């Protein structure tokens, strides 16, 4: 996978904490930032994929029946 450099500006307090966390975990700042961004992307990627899947189902006419919807609501009463 090709690597690309990205630059961003962070609050000084956040950078100081990253450095402190890096010292405690024996990781460098770059590793911690890459890990945080990777986890953020994974979370939002999953959400987007689920929404796109649901839209595809809806576009295909795959809806829950009134009876199925009532059954789910009744579970939460």
C-alpha positions as CSV (number, residue, x, y, z in Angstrom):
1,X,0.0,0.0,0.0
2,X,1.4,3.4,-1.0
3,X,2.1,5.7,1.9
4,X,1.4,9.5,1.6
5,X,2.5,12.2,3.9
6,X,-0.2,14.3,5.5
7,X,0.2,17.4,7.5
8,X,-2.2,18.7,10.1
9,X,-2.2,21.3,12.9
10,X,-2.9,20.2,16.4
11,X,-3.4,22.1,19.7
12,X,-0.1,22.3,21.7
13,X,-1.8,20.5,24.6
14,X,-2.8,17.6,22.4
15,X,0.8,17.2,21.1
16,X,2.2,17.4,24.6
17,X,-0.2,14.6,25.6
18,X,0.7,12.5,22.6
19,X,4.4,12.8,23.6
20,X,3.6,11.8,27.2
21,X,1.5,8.9,26.0
22,X,4.2,7.9,23.6
23,X,6.8,7.9,26.4
24,X,4.5,5.7,28.6
25,X,3.6,3.3,25.8
26,X,7.1,3.4,24.2
27,X,5.6,4.5,20.9
28,X,6.4,7.6,18.8
29,X,4.0,10.4,18.1
30,X,3.6,9.3,14.5
31,X,2.5,5.8,15.5
32,X,-0.1,7.1,17.9
33,X,-1.5,9.5,15.3
34,X,-1.7,6.8,12.6
35,X,-3.4,4.4,15.0
36,X,-6.0,7.0,16.0
37,X,-6.7,7.9,12.4
38,X,-6.9,4.3,11.4
39,X,-9.5,3.5,14.2
40,X,-11.5,6.6,13.3
41,X,-11.6,5.6,9.6
42,X,-12.6,2.0,10.5
43,X,-15.5,3.3,12.6
44,X,-16.9,5.6,10.0
45,X,-16.2,3.3,7.1
46,X,-18.3,0.6,8.8
47,X,-21.1,3.2,9.3
48,X,-21.0,4.4,5.7
49,X,-21.0,0.8,4.4
50,X,-24.0,-0.1,6.5
51,X,-26.0,3.0,5.3
52,X,-25.1,2.3,1.7
53,X,-26.2,-1.4,2.1
54,X,-29.5,-0.3,3.7
55,X,-30.1,2.2,0.9
56,X,-29.5,-0.5,-1.6
57,X,-32.0,-2.8,0.2
58,X,-34.6,0.0,0.3
59,X,-34.0,0.9,-3.4
60,X,-34.6,-2.8,-4.1
61,X,-37.9,-2.7,-2.3
62,X,-36.7,-4.8,0.7
63,X,-38.8,-3.3,3.6
64,X,-40.0,-4.8,6.8
65,X,-43.7,-5.6,6.9
66,X,-46.0,-3.8,9.3
67,X,-46.2,-7.0,11.3
68,X,-42.4,-7.2,11.6
69,X,-42.1,-3.6,12.7
70,X,-44.8,-4.0,15.3
71,X,-43.0,-7.2,16.7
72,X,-39.8,-5.2,17.1
73,X,-41.5,-2.3,18.8
74,X,-43.3,-4.8,21.1
75,X,-40.0,-6.2,22.2
76,X,-39.0,-2.8,23.6
77,X,-42.3,-2.2,25.5
